[in-house]
């Protein structure tokens, strides 16, 4: 059954894997920007958290969960396989690519959903979902925006190469959020990307008065999903190094996040004798994260460059920390140094000793109040209002262009 946008409104479909997801608040913010501009927004995802959706958006956003293959029945699956094979046949350079076959098959589920929704514009978050959308929309004039965020430019491409992106996204409108991300795209044959500010809510992540000098206890914080690439173990080792070097500061660490490495992080803290000086790990909602940052003195962002190619493309957590007035101590992972800018110190190596050196450089350079001025100035580049403006402008331009194409 086909559905149309309400009269006078344009329908924008947002595609992602799970919605809403606590670790992907940037997609929630994108949807809010579209709603603010007056669009009819429908989110298409493989998993929809109905309770969280209702809590955050009420009835203003509809979400459609992609149906499973079993729910569609054998004839539908057979037809999908036939269409996927036809698409591969039109792209012989991808005939031996397992990921191309996989995405071409996934795209058939999406194709029928998009046909029923009749979008005026489709905005896919993460490169692989952009591939699905491009295949599903083939031979249609519907504008497609593909938003890159990190793993899709690093780990995904190291494993699968860039050929699939080049074959499908040449006419899509690509969005990147950092110089690092734009450089990755350009260096691999996708030079036309749009830069959109990755903003944070600087009213939620607001500065508070800071003292002129450092005192004890010195409270550090590390925020992010509990995965190896986020380096929370390096944060614990940095805590141990600083407590040994600067016992007068009585350094403490709070870890905010949830994920599969919680037990191993707790074990590491015990092994290093740091358990009594570590709070968490524990998950938190955005308002709780903002409160935790306000209570801290210094933020650690110890992200790793992983063997599978993963790097930080931007790192919103660093901006959230600087927005509350915290200096950031970070590694050199991907676009992280550009994000931090003058709002902190970047370690020369990706280890605890170098992170401790960087933390000491922060402490010796100036006091908390002076750092707060510098950090908030650096964060001001990334106000969420700029992000809303960028998304709204891009959407309006593409909808206008799409209307012109349709009319002609």
Buried (B, 14 or more C-beta within 10 A) or exposed (E): EEEEBEEEEBBBBBBBBBBBBBEBBBBBBBBBBBBEBEBBBBBBBBEBBEEBBEEBBEEEBBBBBBEEBEEBEEEBBEEBBEBBEEBBEEBEEBEEBEBBBBBBBBBBBBBBBBEEBEBBBBBBBBBBBBBBBBBBBEEEEBBBBBBBBBBBBBBBBBEBEBBBBEBBBEEBBBBBBBEBBBBBBEEBEBEEBBEBBBBBBBEBBBBEEBEEEBEEEBBBBBBBBBBBBBBBBBBBBBBBBBBEBBEEBEBBBBBBBBBEBBEEBBEBBEEBEBEEBBEBBEBBEBEEBBBBBBEBBBBBBBBBBBEEBBBBBBBBBBBBBBBBBBBBBBBBBBBBBEBBBEBBBBBEEBBBBBBBBBBBBBBEEBBBEEBBEBBBEBBEBBBBEBBBBBBBEBBBEBBEBBEEEEEE
